[in-house]
Amino acid sequence: MHPNGYTKEMIREILGTSCPDFDPNHETGNQMRRRIGQERRDGKIPYPTYPEKKVGPQFDENGKYIYPPNSGFKYKDEKSNKVS
């Protein structure tokens, strides 16, 4: 019995058709995420792949983000140690 004194069947009888019918073995969102993660770790399903380089108008030919002019942010190029 539920702590408030009603069982699930009693609540369904009281509410009638406004109580949704759920499959007793349905999978919640958290259970689905855990299952998919475990299947990926076990090798049953592959991990998603993403392109290595970012593409689009806001990225240069090396895949680095191009900041708008006068945005106040500059990134340091690791190879040449100069600020671009």
N, C-alpha and C positions, 0 to 999 in steps of 0.2 A: 504494500500500500504506500502511496505517496505521502510525504510529510503533511500535506494540507488535508489529508483525509480522503482524497479522490484517486481512483485509479484512472489510467488512460481510457479504458472502456467506458467508465462512468462519465468522464468529461465528454467523450464523443456522443454518448446518449443525450447529455444535456444540451450540447451545442448543435446537434443534428448535422445537417449537411454543410454548415459553415466551417466545420473542422476538416482540414485537408487530409486526404488519405495518402500516407507515405508508405512506401515499400519498407518493411522492417529491416531489410538488408541494404538500404541505400547508403551511398558513400558520401560523406561530407567533403567539403572542399579541402580541409586539412588532411583528411585521410587520403584524398586523391593526390595531393602534393607529396605526401610521404611515400605513397606507393610508386609514383612516377620517379621520384628521386632514388628510391631503392632499386627500381628496375634499371635505371641508368647506371648506378654503381655496379650492379651485377652484370651489366653488358647485354641485357635483354633488349633495350631500346637505345639508339644512339643519342649522344648529346647534340643539342642544336649547334649548327656551325654559322659563323658570321664572317663576312669578308674582313680580311686583315686590315685593309686600308679603308679609311672613311672616304666616301666620294660625295661630291656635291659642290655647289658654288662657294660654300664657306670653308672648304678644305683645299690645301695646296696639293701639288703632285706627289708629295711624300706622305699625305694623309694627315698632316697637322692642321689644326684649326687656325683659320685666318681671322684675327681679331679686327673689328672695325677700327678705322683710323680715329685717333683721339679718344679711344676707349679707356686709356689710362693703364692698360695691362700689356706687358711685354713678356714673352717667354724667352728663356735662355736656350740657345742651341747647344746641346751637350758636346757635339763633335768639335766645334770651333770655339766654344766658350765666349761667343759674342752675343750680345742682346740684339734681337731682331724686332 
